[in-house]
Amino acid sequence: MSYIPNTQQEQMQMLKACGLSEIDDLFSQIPTTLKLKQPLNLPGPLAEASLIKHMNILASKNINLDTATSFLGAGAYDHLVPSVIKHLVSRGEFLTAYTPYQAEISQGVLQSIFEFQTLIAELTGMEAANASMYDGATALAEAALLACNATRRRKVGLPANLHPEWIEVARTYLENQDIEPVIIPYQSDSGQIDIATMDASLAKELSCLVVQQPNFFGCIEDATGICSWIKNGDGLLVAAVNPISLGILKRPGDYGADIVVGDGGSLGNPLSYGGPTVGFFATSGTSLIRRMPGRIVGETIDGESKRGYVLTMQTREQHIRREKATSNICTNQALNALVATMYLSLLGKQGLRAVANQCLQKTAYLQQALLRAGYQRRFTGPCFNEFTISGDVDWAKVNHQMLDKGFLAGLPLQQFDKDLSDSLLLAVTEARTKEEIDEFSGLLGGYCSGS
């Protein structure tokens, strides 16, 4: 208890008030088999200067994008971030403003959230968006719960080509509420959802079907066909989208999606070793909007007819009765959402389209180079900024060797599916130059030829 600022006498007074005699009594419910029998094998304390030096040595072992060029994606992508964002978002008004419960002191924060909601709604083609979610995976899980509550059904369709970690998050949410996740197969050749082989009666049992666009393998799905299939059974379509792809792909609202979720980490937020990021959640129709988790900021006028912003909906336990809460989510990622708002505002419609187009073209360029080197396309479906190659190589070993040469190569898929042990998932964004792609493909091609 050395880090708690109280004396031994004060500790004894608190224990007495609890009806306990010693601190170990606080942990009596923990089985003895789970308790350590000896102290952790850790070094002793260090002086402040020595500790800082030690931590700097540990930090220097991390790989960063100043010393390595990344072709690794799988949900976290190395995009260019306009330098103005760093300077604007570090302003004190944004970093120190209190969580927006009190509208009278948080107008700036509330307005930034309102603008985020507006941009996400426009980007996705939906009527309304909420103030943001923790990340894309939790947004998807919340969407599945919303669909179950709205349709009164207890099954959720999750495609096998959805990001594996998103599937696991969804399972955690659903199975603990007695909701059955139904895994939807994908075509082994195209990598896309195999709707043609599915029983039409299943659509009448599912509360919703999730479609990831592009999917985990980077393939673009036939979202319109998938939407028709689930709507024929009166289920909902949940679109989990890469927001950058919406610069050139059809908006989910335009092909009939009921709920749209995604991860906004690509919208100006730095990678930061995987987080924090920001999830977005949008939907249409009064009944679904009222069921949205989290909070929604609305625009209003005050007593002097001046424009103002307020928390219009707060469907969480902190503000309403527990049985009426639509979700347990207790916050939103306001600062990360602000970054995304700045990014979309700075780029505008044409800028986002240019970024998406570069992702598309540079991905195709690398893919063709690796095919010429002797690798094969694992899936034939059209790709956006990721694709999967296959080859008779040890991808884990290759990745280590490529790292020594200054490249973060792709993600070996064996860890998710043994049938994909020969496959590597690669990502290319607008941040990669032609020179970087040429050097990378040349080095990677050498492993395929055995040189």
DOPAPA-567646 format. One record per residue (C-alpha): z, x, y; residue in three letters. Coordinates in nm, 3 decimals, always signed. Layout:
residues N
<node <Z; X; Y>; 'ALA'>
...
This chain:
residues 451
<node <+0.000; +0.000; +0.000>; 'MET'>
<node <-0.026; +0.306; +0.227>; 'SER'>
<node <-0.300; +0.155; +0.448>; 'TYR'>
<node <-0.100; -0.160; +0.536>; 'ILE'>
<node <+0.099; -0.099; +0.857>; 'PRO'>
<node <+0.441; -0.222; +0.753>; 'ASN'>
<node <+0.763; -0.061; +0.642>; 'THR'>
<node <+0.916; -0.077; +0.298>; 'GLN'>
<node <+1.185; -0.305; +0.439>; 'GLN'>
<node <+0.919; -0.544; +0.572>; 'GLU'>
<node <+0.746; -0.540; +0.236>; 'GLN'>
<node <+1.067; -0.638; +0.061>; 'MET'>
<node <+1.122; -0.922; +0.308>; 'GLN'>
<node <+0.772; -1.059; +0.237>; 'MET'>
<node <+0.822; -1.029; -0.139>; 'LEU'>
<node <+1.156; -1.212; -0.114>; 'LYS'>
<node <+0.987; -1.494; +0.079>; 'ALA'>
<node <+0.739; -1.520; -0.208>; 'CYS'>
<node <+1.015; -1.524; -0.467>; 'GLY'>
<node <+0.910; -1.184; -0.607>; 'LEU'>
<node <+1.097; -0.859; -0.656>; 'SER'>
<node <+0.821; -0.596; -0.647>; 'GLU'>
<node <+0.459; -0.557; -0.544>; 'ILE'>
<node <+0.334; -0.544; -0.903>; 'ASP'>
<node <+0.455; -0.904; -0.943>; 'ASP'>
<node <+0.169; -1.009; -0.715>; 'LEU'>
<node <-0.072; -0.907; -0.990>; 'PHE'>
<node <+0.117; -1.042; -1.290>; 'SER'>
<node <-0.162; -1.286; -1.379>; 'GLN'>
<node <-0.406; -1.000; -1.439>; 'ILE'>
<node <-0.405; -0.906; -1.811>; 'PRO'>
<node <-0.245; -0.570; -1.881>; 'THR'>
<node <-0.557; -0.458; -2.068>; 'THR'>
<node <-0.754; -0.478; -1.743>; 'LEU'>
<node <-0.513; -0.266; -1.540>; 'LYS'>
<node <-0.553; +0.108; -1.499>; 'LEU'>
<node <-0.292; +0.315; -1.679>; 'LYS'>
<node <-0.337; +0.614; -1.448>; 'GLN'>
<node <-0.465; +0.682; -1.094>; 'PRO'>
<node <-0.838; +0.698; -1.031>; 'LEU'>
<node <-0.997; +1.039; -1.076>; 'ASN'>
<node <-1.052; +1.098; -0.705>; 'LEU'>
<node <-1.002; +1.409; -0.489>; 'PRO'>
<node <-0.707; +1.430; -0.256>; 'GLY'>
<node <-0.712; +1.336; +0.112>; 'PRO'>
<node <-0.908; +1.543; +0.365>; 'LEU'>
<node <-0.863; +1.617; +0.732>; 'ALA'>
<node <-1.090; +1.410; +0.956>; 'GLU'>
<node <-1.334; +1.693; +1.032>; 'ALA'>
<node <-1.354; +1.791; +0.664>; 'SER'>
<node <-1.409; +1.430; +0.561>; 'LEU'>
<node <-1.694; +1.387; +0.809>; 'ILE'>
<node <-1.858; +1.704; +0.680>; 'LYS'>
<node <-1.820; +1.585; +0.321>; 'HIS'>
<node <-1.974; +1.245; +0.400>; 'MET'>
<node <-2.267; +1.409; +0.579>; 'ASN'>
<node <-2.335; +1.621; +0.269>; 'ILE'>
<node <-2.338; +1.306; +0.055>; 'LEU'>
<node <-2.563; +1.123; +0.303>; 'ALA'>
<node <-2.812; +1.410; +0.302>; 'SER'>
<node <-2.884; +1.336; -0.064>; 'LYS'>
<node <-3.034; +0.998; +0.027>; 'ASN'>
<node <-3.411; +0.965; +0.043>; 'ILE'>
<node <-3.536; +0.827; +0.374>; 'ASN'>
<node <-3.879; +0.737; +0.506>; 'LEU'>
<node <-3.875; +1.035; +0.743>; 'ASP'>
<node <-3.916; +1.264; +0.444>; 'THR'>
<node <-4.090; +1.038; +0.189>; 'ALA'>
<node <-4.392; +0.808; +0.209>; 'THR'>
<node <-4.328; +0.475; +0.040>; 'SER'>
<node <-4.557; +0.281; -0.192>; 'PHE'>
<node <-4.256; +0.096; -0.329>; 'LEU'>
<node <-4.220; -0.276; -0.258>; 'GLY'>
<node <-4.089; -0.546; -0.493>; 'ALA'>
<node <-3.931; -0.744; -0.210>; 'GLY'>
<node <-3.851; -0.472; +0.048>; 'ALA'>
<node <-4.150; -0.335; +0.238>; 'TYR'>
<node <-4.207; -0.046; +0.477>; 'ASP'>
<node <-4.368; -0.217; +0.776>; 'HIS'>
<node <-4.416; -0.079; +1.126>; 'LEU'>
<node <-4.151; -0.198; +1.372>; 'VAL'>
<node <-4.235; -0.202; +1.745>; 'PRO'>
<node <-3.994; +0.038; +1.917>; 'SER'>
<node <-3.908; -0.215; +2.185>; 'VAL'>
<node <-3.720; -0.425; +1.926>; 'ILE'>
<node <-3.456; -0.157; +1.871>; 'LYS'>
<node <-3.387; -0.136; +2.242>; 'HIS'>
<node <-3.378; -0.511; +2.304>; 'LEU'>
<node <-3.166; -0.606; +2.004>; 'VAL'>
<node <-2.903; -0.341; +2.091>; 'SER'>
<node <-2.825; -0.509; +2.424>; 'ARG'>
<node <-2.462; -0.605; +2.450>; 'GLY'>
<node <-2.533; -0.975; +2.495>; 'GLU'>
<node <-2.668; -0.992; +2.141>; 'PHE'>
<node <-2.427; -0.757; +1.967>; 'LEU'>
<node <-2.105; -0.894; +2.114>; 'THR'>
<node <-2.169; -1.268; +2.163>; 'ALA'>
<node <-1.940; -1.488; +1.955>; 'TYR'>
<node <-2.067; -1.701; +1.668>; 'THR'>
<node <-2.227; -2.005; +1.834>; 'PRO'>
<node <-1.964; -2.273; +1.785>; 'TYR'>
<node <-1.887; -2.312; +2.156>; 'GLN'>
<node <-2.214; -2.407; +2.325>; 'ALA'>
<node <-2.063; -2.351; +2.668>; 'GLU'>
<node <-2.035; -1.974; +2.613>; 'ILE'>
<node <-2.316; -1.903; +2.365>; 'SER'>
<node <-2.632; -2.038; +2.524>; 'GLN'>
<node <-2.822; -1.710; +2.480>; 'GLY'>
<node <-2.745; -1.686; +2.108>; 'VAL'>
<node <-2.819; -2.054; +2.056>; 'LEU'>
<node <-3.153; -2.024; +2.234>; 'GLN'>
<node <-3.252; -1.721; +2.024>; 'SER'>
<node <-3.174; -1.916; +1.707>; 'ILE'>
<node <-3.368; -2.217; +1.837>; 'PHE'>
<node <-3.669; -1.992; +1.901>; 'GLU'>
<node <-3.637; -1.846; +1.550>; 'PHE'>
<node <-3.637; -2.196; +1.401>; 'GLN'>
<node <-3.942; -2.291; +1.607>; 'THR'>
<node <-4.138; -1.982; +1.502>; 'LEU'>
<node <-4.054; -2.027; +1.134>; 'ILE'>
<node <-4.155; -2.395; +1.148>; 'ALA'>
<node <-4.488; -2.302; +1.309>; 'GLU'>
<node <-4.547; -2.013; +1.069>; 'LEU'>
<node <-4.484; -2.224; +0.759>; 'THR'>
<node <-4.641; -2.549; +0.883>; 'GLY'>
<node <-4.318; -2.745; +0.836>; 'MET'>
<node <-4.137; -2.983; +1.070>; 'GLU'>
<node <-3.806; -2.801; +1.099>; 'ALA'>
<node <-3.627; -2.481; +0.998>; 'ALA'>
<node <-3.259; -2.394; +0.990>; 'ASN'>
<node <-3.077; -2.115; +1.170>; 'ALA'>
<node <-3.139; -1.873; +0.877>; 'SER'>
<node <-2.989; -1.790; +0.539>; 'MET'>
<node <-2.836; -1.479; +0.384>; 'TYR'>
<node <-3.166; -1.364; +0.228>; 'ASP'>
<node <-3.471; -1.496; +0.047>; 'GLY'>
<node <-3.302; -1.524; -0.294>; 'ALA'>
<node <-3.012; -1.738; -0.172>; 'THR'>
<node <-3.252; -1.949; +0.035>; 'ALA'>
<node <-3.448; -2.021; -0.283>; 'LEU'>
<node <-3.135; -2.115; -0.476>; 'ALA'>
<node <-3.027; -2.348; -0.194>; 'GLU'>
<node <-3.373; -2.507; -0.196>; 'ALA'>
<node <-3.342; -2.578; -0.568>; 'ALA'>
<node <-3.005; -2.744; -0.515>; 'LEU'>
<node <-3.148; -2.954; -0.233>; 'LEU'>
<node <-3.435; -3.065; -0.456>; 'ALA'>
<node <-3.193; -3.169; -0.732>; 'CYS'>
<node <-2.983; -3.369; -0.488>; 'ASN'>
<node <-3.288; -3.535; -0.333>; 'ALA'>
<node <-3.458; -3.631; -0.661>; 'THR'>
<node <-3.145; -3.688; -0.873>; 'ARG'>
<node <-3.295; -3.467; -1.144>; 'ARG'>
<node <-3.120; -3.180; -1.324>; 'ARG'>
<node <-3.405; -2.943; -1.404>; 'LYS'>
<node <-3.571; -2.678; -1.184>; 'VAL'>
<node <-3.900; -2.507; -1.266>; 'GLY'>
<node <-3.885; -2.131; -1.210>; 'LEU'>
<node <-4.205; -1.936; -1.282>; 'PRO'>
<node <-4.171; -1.625; -1.495>; 'ALA'>
<node <-4.370; -1.434; -1.231>; 'ASN'>
<node <-4.106; -1.506; -0.965>; 'LEU'>
<node <-3.908; -1.200; -0.855>; 'HIS'>
<node <-3.665; -1.134; -1.146>; 'PRO'>
<node <-3.369; -1.086; -0.915>; 'GLU'>
<node <-3.444; -1.415; -0.740>; 'TRP'>
<node <-3.449; -1.581; -1.082>; 'ILE'>
<node <-3.106; -1.439; -1.158>; 'GLU'>
<node <-2.963; -1.559; -0.827>; 'VAL'>
<node <-3.108; -1.906; -0.888>; 'ALA'>
<node <-2.963; -1.910; -1.242>; 'ARG'>
<node <-2.619; -1.826; -1.104>; 'THR'>
<node <-2.635; -2.114; -0.858>; 'TYR'>
<node <-2.785; -2.368; -1.097>; 'LEU'>
<node <-2.618; -2.309; -1.432>; 'GLU'>
<node <-2.271; -2.333; -1.277>; 'ASN'>
<node <-2.362; -2.683; -1.163>; 'GLN'>
<node <-2.504; -2.791; -1.500>; 'ASP'>
<node <-2.863; -2.772; -1.377>; 'ILE'>
<node <-3.118; -2.640; -1.624>; 'GLU'>
<node <-3.361; -2.368; -1.509>; 'PRO'>
<node <-3.695; -2.419; -1.688>; 'VAL'>
<node <-3.900; -2.099; -1.702>; 'ILE'>
<node <-4.270; -2.165; -1.641>; 'ILE'>
<node <-4.506; -1.916; -1.814>; 'PRO'>
<node <-4.779; -1.717; -1.643>; 'TYR'>
<node <-5.121; -1.617; -1.774>; 'GLN'>
<node <-5.107; -1.274; -1.934>; 'SER'>
<node <-5.449; -1.180; -1.798>; 'ASP'>
<node <-5.439; -1.314; -1.441>; 'SER'>
<node <-5.065; -1.290; -1.373>; 'GLY'>
<node <-5.073; -1.640; -1.222>; 'GLN'>
<node <-4.880; -1.955; -1.318>; 'ILE'>
<node <-5.036; -2.114; -1.625>; 'ASP'>
<node <-5.042; -2.479; -1.516>; 'ILE'>
<node <-5.334; -2.567; -1.746>; 'ALA'>
<node <-5.122; -2.526; -2.059>; 'THR'>
<node <-4.825; -2.724; -1.931>; 'MET'>
<node <-4.736; -3.073; -2.045>; 'ASP'>
<node <-4.784; -3.326; -1.766>; 'ALA'>
<node <-4.465; -3.503; -1.875>; 'SER'>
<node <-4.260; -3.198; -1.771>; 'LEU'>
<node <-4.351; -3.264; -1.407>; 'ALA'>
<node <-4.162; -3.594; -1.434>; 'LYS'>
<node <-3.847; -3.413; -1.547>; 'GLU'>
<node <-3.840; -3.136; -1.288>; 'LEU'>
<node <-3.669; -3.184; -0.953>; 'SER'>
<node <-3.897; -2.915; -0.815>; 'CYS'>
<node <-4.134; -2.637; -0.911>; 'LEU'>
<node <-4.106; -2.304; -0.734>; 'VAL'>
<node <-4.420; -2.107; -0.652>; 'VAL'>
<node <-4.393; -1.755; -0.511>; 'GLN'>
<node <-4.685; -1.674; -0.284>; 'GLN'>
<node <-4.787; -1.398; -0.347>; 'PRO'>
<node <-4.595; -1.372; -0.673>; 'ASN'>
<node <-4.386; -1.081; -0.799>; 'PHE'>
<node <-4.695; -0.902; -0.929>; 'PHE'>
<node <-4.867; -0.936; -0.590>; 'GLY'>
<node <-5.109; -1.203; -0.716>; 'CYS'>
<node <-5.207; -1.501; -0.502>; 'ILE'>
<node <-5.143; -1.835; -0.672>; 'GLU'>
<node <-5.351; -2.154; -0.669>; 'ASP'>
<node <-5.082; -2.324; -0.464>; 'ALA'>
<node <-5.287; -2.639; -0.405>; 'THR'>
<node <-5.334; -2.698; -0.778>; 'GLY'>
<node <-4.968; -2.628; -0.850>; 'ILE'>
<node <-4.868; -2.870; -0.575>; 'CYS'>
<node <-5.085; -3.146; -0.724>; 'SER'>
<node <-4.931; -3.093; -1.069>; 'TRP'>
<node <-4.569; -3.128; -0.957>; 'ILE'>
<node <-4.643; -3.411; -0.711>; 'LYS'>
<node <-4.805; -3.613; -0.992>; 'ASN'>
<node <-4.462; -3.619; -1.151>; 'GLY'>
<node <-4.287; -3.706; -0.821>; 'ASP'>
<node <-4.120; -3.366; -0.805>; 'GLY'>
<node <-4.096; -3.138; -0.503>; 'LEU'>
<node <-4.281; -2.813; -0.441>; 'LEU'>
<node <-4.072; -2.519; -0.320>; 'VAL'>
<node <-4.285; -2.239; -0.178>; 'ALA'>
<node <-4.125; -1.893; -0.166>; 'ALA'>
<node <-4.351; -1.698; +0.067>; 'VAL'>
<node <-4.400; -1.354; +0.210>; 'ASN'>
<node <-4.405; -1.431; +0.585>; 'PRO'>
<node <-4.653; -1.151; +0.661>; 'ILE'>
<node <-4.904; -1.307; +0.420>; 'SER'>
<node <-4.908; -1.622; +0.633>; 'LEU'>
<node <-5.111; -1.428; +0.887>; 'GLY'>
<node <-5.414; -1.493; +0.666>; 'ILE'>
<node <-5.310; -1.728; +0.383>; 'LEU'>
<node <-5.288; -2.107; +0.413>; 'LYS'>
<node <-4.954; -2.230; +0.544>; 'ARG'>
<node <-4.736; -2.401; +0.280>; 'PRO'>
<node <-4.718; -2.715; +0.489>; 'GLY'>
<node <-5.098; -2.737; +0.477>; 'ASP'>
<node <-5.108; -2.751; +0.096>; 'TYR'>
<node <-4.822; -2.996; +0.060>; 'GLY'>
<node <-4.505; -2.789; +0.011>; 'ALA'>
<node <-4.184; -2.985; +0.058>; 'ASP'>
<node <-3.955; -2.686; +0.115>; 'ILE'>
<node <-4.050; -2.335; +0.224>; 'VAL'>
<node <-3.820; -2.034; +0.186>; 'VAL'>
<node <-3.862; -1.662; +0.209>; 'GLY'>
<node <-3.718; -1.330; +0.314>; 'ASP'>
<node <-3.768; -1.225; +0.674>; 'GLY'>
<node <-3.685; -0.860; +0.617>; 'GLY'>
<node <-4.051; -0.775; +0.676>; 'SER'>
<node <-4.037; -0.927; +1.024>; 'LEU'>
<node <-3.918; -0.626; +1.221>; 'GLY'>
<node <-3.599; -0.560; +1.028>; 'ASN'>
<node <-3.552; -0.203; +0.898>; 'PRO'>
<node <-3.528; -0.138; +0.526>; 'LEU'>
<node <-3.174; +0.004; +0.558>; 'SER'>
<node <-3.154; +0.078; +0.184>; 'TYR'>
<node <-3.210; -0.287; +0.100>; 'GLY'>
<node <-3.023; -0.485; +0.364>; 'GLY'>
<node <-2.899; -0.671; +0.546>; 'PRO'>
<node <-3.198; -0.897; +0.575>; 'THR'>
<node <-3.254; -1.261; +0.673>; 'VAL'>
<node <-3.362; -1.563; +0.472>; 'GLY'>
<node <-3.551; -1.854; +0.620>; 'PHE'>
<node <-3.554; -2.216; +0.514>; 'PHE'>
<node <-3.792; -2.488; +0.639>; 'ALA'>
<node <-3.878; -2.839; +0.531>; 'THR'>
<node <-4.035; -3.167; +0.644>; 'SER'>
<node <-3.933; -3.530; +0.637>; 'GLY'>
<node <-3.613; -3.678; +0.779>; 'THR'>
<node <-3.437; -3.711; +0.443>; 'SER'>
<node <-3.494; -3.347; +0.347>; 'LEU'>
<node <-3.418; -3.213; +0.695>; 'ILE'>
<node <-3.081; -3.387; +0.689>; 'ARG'>
<node <-3.006; -3.222; +0.355>; 'ARG'>
<node <-3.084; -2.869; +0.475>; 'MET'>
<node <-2.803; -2.617; +0.420>; 'PRO'>
<node <-2.640; -2.416; +0.695>; 'GLY'>
<node <-2.687; -2.517; +1.056>; 'ARG'>
<node <-2.962; -2.627; +1.292>; 'ILE'>
<node <-2.973; -2.557; +1.665>; 'VAL'>
<node <-3.123; -2.832; +1.879>; 'GLY'>
<node <-3.245; -2.857; +2.237>; 'GLU'>
<node <-3.081; -3.100; +2.479>; 'THR'>
<node <-3.007; -3.154; +2.849>; 'ILE'>
<node <-2.669; -3.134; +3.017>; 'ASP'>
<node <-2.510; -3.359; +3.277>; 'GLY'>
<node <-2.724; -3.196; +3.547>; 'GLU'>
<node <-3.045; -3.251; +3.349>; 'SER'>
<node <-3.073; -2.880; +3.273>; 'LYS'>
<node <-3.204; -2.764; +2.939>; 'ARG'>
<node <-2.940; -2.649; +2.694>; 'GLY'>
<node <-2.885; -2.573; +2.324>; 'TYR'>
<node <-2.628; -2.703; +2.078>; 'VAL'>
<node <-2.554; -2.694; +1.709>; 'LEU'>
<node <-2.718; -3.022; +1.613>; 'THR'>
<node <-2.640; -3.013; +1.240>; 'MET'>
<node <-2.362; -2.825; +1.063>; 'GLN'>
<node <-2.362; -2.956; +0.709>; 'THR'>
<node <-2.096; -2.723; +0.576>; 'ARG'>
<node <-1.738; -2.766; +0.464>; 'GLU'>
<node <-1.589; -2.603; +0.772>; 'GLN'>
<node <-1.710; -2.889; +0.991>; 'HIS'>
<node <-1.735; -3.196; +0.767>; 'ILE'>
<node <-1.561; -3.341; +0.466>; 'ARG'>
<node <-1.609; -3.131; +0.157>; 'ARG'>
<node <-1.772; -3.405; -0.048>; 'GLU'>
<node <-2.039; -3.451; +0.221>; 'LYS'>
<node <-2.130; -3.083; +0.252>; 'ALA'>
<node <-2.485; -2.997; +0.148>; 'THR'>
<node <-2.401; -2.632; +0.082>; 'SER'>
<node <-2.125; -2.374; +0.074>; 'ASN'>
<node <-2.315; -2.135; +0.301>; 'ILE'>
<node <-2.083; -2.054; +0.590>; 'CYS'>
<node <-2.292; -1.854; +0.835>; 'THR'>
<node <-2.639; -1.741; +0.934>; 'ASN'>
<node <-2.795; -1.400; +0.992>; 'GLN'>
<node <-2.822; -1.441; +1.370>; 'ALA'>
<node <-2.888; -1.077; +1.461>; 'LEU'>
<node <-3.152; -1.027; +1.190>; 'ASN'>
<node <-3.308; -1.360; +1.283>; 'ALA'>
<node <-3.320; -1.240; +1.643>; 'LEU'>
<node <-3.511; -0.930; +1.529>; 'VAL'>
<node <-3.757; -1.151; +1.342>; 'ALA'>
<node <-3.798; -1.366; +1.653>; 'THR'>
<node <-3.872; -1.062; +1.866>; 'MET'>
<node <-4.119; -0.930; +1.610>; 'TYR'>
<node <-4.316; -1.255; +1.585>; 'LEU'>
<node <-4.312; -1.298; +1.962>; 'SER'>
<node <-4.438; -0.945; +2.025>; 'LEU'>
<node <-4.716; -0.963; +1.768>; 'LEU'>
<node <-4.825; -1.318; +1.829>; 'GLY'>
<node <-5.078; -1.503; +1.613>; 'LYS'>
<node <-5.349; -1.238; +1.638>; 'GLN'>
<node <-5.111; -0.949; +1.584>; 'GLY'>
<node <-4.963; -1.101; +1.269>; 'LEU'>
<node <-5.313; -1.168; +1.139>; 'ARG'>
<node <-5.408; -0.804; +1.206>; 'ALA'>
<node <-5.101; -0.677; +1.017>; 'VAL'>
<node <-5.176; -0.905; +0.721>; 'ALA'>
<node <-5.541; -0.802; +0.718>; 'ASN'>
<node <-5.448; -0.433; +0.712>; 'GLN'>
<node <-5.211; -0.497; +0.420>; 'CYS'>
<node <-5.491; -0.671; +0.235>; 'LEU'>
<node <-5.758; -0.407; +0.303>; 'GLN'>
<node <-5.541; -0.103; +0.237>; 'LYS'>
<node <-5.412; -0.253; -0.087>; 'THR'>
<node <-5.770; -0.301; -0.206>; 'ALA'>
<node <-5.855; +0.056; -0.102>; 'TYR'>
<node <-5.570; +0.209; -0.307>; 'LEU'>
<node <-5.643; -0.018; -0.600>; 'GLN'>
<node <-6.007; +0.092; -0.617>; 'GLN'>
<node <-5.909; +0.458; -0.591>; 'ALA'>
<node <-5.668; +0.427; -0.886>; 'LEU'>
<node <-5.924; +0.237; -1.094>; 'LEU'>
<node <-6.170; +0.520; -1.038>; 'ARG'>
<node <-5.901; +0.763; -1.153>; 'ALA'>
<node <-5.880; +0.584; -1.487>; 'GLY'>
<node <-5.598; +0.331; -1.450>; 'TYR'>
<node <-5.648; -0.037; -1.532>; 'GLN'>
<node <-5.558; -0.350; -1.342>; 'ARG'>
<node <-5.276; -0.517; -1.532>; 'ARG'>
<node <-5.355; -0.856; -1.379>; 'PHE'>
<node <-5.686; -0.991; -1.256>; 'THR'>
<node <-5.556; -1.237; -0.997>; 'GLY'>
<node <-5.643; -1.165; -0.630>; 'PRO'>
<node <-5.375; -0.958; -0.456>; 'CYS'>
<node <-5.226; -0.933; -0.110>; 'PHE'>
<node <-5.015; -0.621; -0.041>; 'ASN'>
<node <-4.901; -0.547; -0.397>; 'GLU'>
<node <-5.078; -0.499; -0.727>; 'PHE'>
<node <-4.997; -0.386; -1.079>; 'THR'>
<node <-5.169; -0.105; -1.265>; 'ILE'>
<node <-5.128; +0.003; -1.627>; 'SER'>
<node <-5.172; +0.337; -1.795>; 'GLY'>
<node <-5.047; +0.545; -2.087>; 'ASP'>
<node <-4.793; +0.741; -1.883>; 'VAL'>
<node <-4.416; +0.771; -1.855>; 'ASP'>
<node <-4.368; +0.594; -1.521>; 'TRP'>
<node <-4.005; +0.695; -1.478>; 'ALA'>
<node <-4.097; +1.061; -1.519>; 'LYS'>
<node <-4.399; +1.024; -1.291>; 'VAL'>
<node <-4.182; +0.866; -1.021>; 'ASN'>
<node <-3.942; +1.160; -1.024>; 'HIS'>
<node <-4.229; +1.407; -0.996>; 'GLN'>
<node <-4.397; +1.207; -0.719>; 'MET'>
<node <-4.070; +1.204; -0.528>; 'LEU'>
<node <-4.064; +1.584; -0.538>; 'ASP'>
<node <-4.409; +1.569; -0.376>; 'LYS'>
<node <-4.288; +1.344; -0.096>; 'GLY'>
<node <-4.381; +0.998; -0.226>; 'PHE'>
<node <-4.180; +0.695; -0.328>; 'LEU'>
<node <-4.410; +0.562; -0.597>; 'ALA'>
<node <-4.406; +0.210; -0.738>; 'GLY'>
<node <-4.168; +0.012; -0.951>; 'LEU'>
<node <-4.191; +0.054; -1.331>; 'PRO'>
<node <-4.187; -0.298; -1.474>; 'LEU'>
<node <-4.040; -0.203; -1.810>; 'GLN'>
<node <-3.691; -0.267; -1.675>; 'GLN'>
<node <-3.780; -0.637; -1.638>; 'PHE'>
<node <-4.017; -0.694; -1.931>; 'ASP'>
<node <-4.074; -0.466; -2.232>; 'LYS'>
<node <-4.425; -0.606; -2.265>; 'ASP'>
<node <-4.500; -0.444; -1.928>; 'LEU'>
<node <-4.376; -0.098; -2.027>; 'SER'>
<node <-4.713; +0.055; -1.932>; 'ASP'>
<node <-4.722; -0.114; -1.590>; 'SER'>
<node <-4.635; -0.003; -1.237>; 'LEU'>
<node <-4.603; -0.230; -0.932>; 'LEU'>
<node <-4.736; -0.070; -0.611>; 'LEU'>
<node <-4.714; -0.189; -0.250>; 'ALA'>
<node <-4.929; -0.098; +0.049>; 'VAL'>
<node <-4.853; -0.211; +0.405>; 'THR'>
<node <-5.013; -0.152; +0.742>; 'GLU'>
<node <-4.780; +0.147; +0.783>; 'ALA'>
<node <-4.977; +0.355; +0.532>; 'ARG'>
<node <-5.260; +0.566; +0.669>; 'THR'>
<node <-5.587; +0.646; +0.495>; 'LYS'>
<node <-5.477; +1.009; +0.461>; 'GLU'>
<node <-5.151; +0.905; +0.292>; 'GLU'>
<node <-5.331; +0.668; +0.055>; 'ILE'>
<node <-5.590; +0.935; -0.036>; 'ASP'>
<node <-5.324; +1.197; -0.105>; 'GLU'>
<node <-5.111; +0.955; -0.305>; 'PHE'>
<node <-5.400; +0.827; -0.517>; 'SER'>
<node <-5.516; +1.182; -0.582>; 'GLY'>
<node <-5.174; +1.291; -0.706>; 'LEU'>
<node <-5.114; +0.977; -0.911>; 'LEU'>
<node <-5.464; +0.995; -1.055>; 'GLY'>
<node <-5.383; +1.339; -1.194>; 'GLY'>
<node <-5.130; +1.192; -1.433>; 'TYR'>
<node <-5.384; +0.949; -1.571>; 'CYS'>
<node <-5.636; +1.225; -1.644>; 'SER'>
<node <-5.365; +1.448; -1.793>; 'GLY'>
<node <-5.412; +1.720; -1.536>; 'SER'>
